[in-house]
Amino acid sequence: MSTEQQIREYAHLLWEKAGKPEGRDKEFWEAAEIELSTQNKEAQTQDIKLE
């Protein structure tokens, strides 16, 4: 599971890449949560396959 700090940093990166639009903080936070969660699940799946 991603930590709040990881989500915050990734959301900020996404926001910067999008041109720093105002009023869309929740959108970028949710996108970061989803992407990081997906990455974590994929990594867990790889770990299981390696065992």
N, C-alpha and C positions, 0 to 999 in steps of 0.2 A: 504494500500500500504506500502511496506517495504521502510525503509529509506536507504540511501546510506551506512550509518554506519552499519546497520544490514546486508546488502548484503556483505559488505567488511569483516565483522567478520565471517559470515557463509562461504564465499568463502575461507577464510584463514583456517577455520576448515576443509573444504573439501580437501584443498590442503595438509594440514598436514596429514590427514588420508590416502591420496594417496601416501605418501612417499616424499612429497615436490619436485615433478618433476619441472624441469626448463622449461620456455617458454610456459607454459600452463595456464597463468593467465586469459586470456579471457575465456577459457573453464570453469574454476572454477567460474568465475564471473557470467557467463550465467547460469550455473547449480544452483548457489545460488539464482539468480533472479527467476528462474522457480520454484524451490522448495518453496521458501518463498511466492511467489505469490499463489501457490497452497494451501499452509497452510492458507493463509489469506482468500482465497475464501471459503475453507472448514469451517473456523471459522464464516464467514459471513452467510453461509448457516445454520449453527447450530443456530446462533442468530435469524435468521428469523423463524426457526422451533419452537423456544422457545417462540416467541411472540404470 
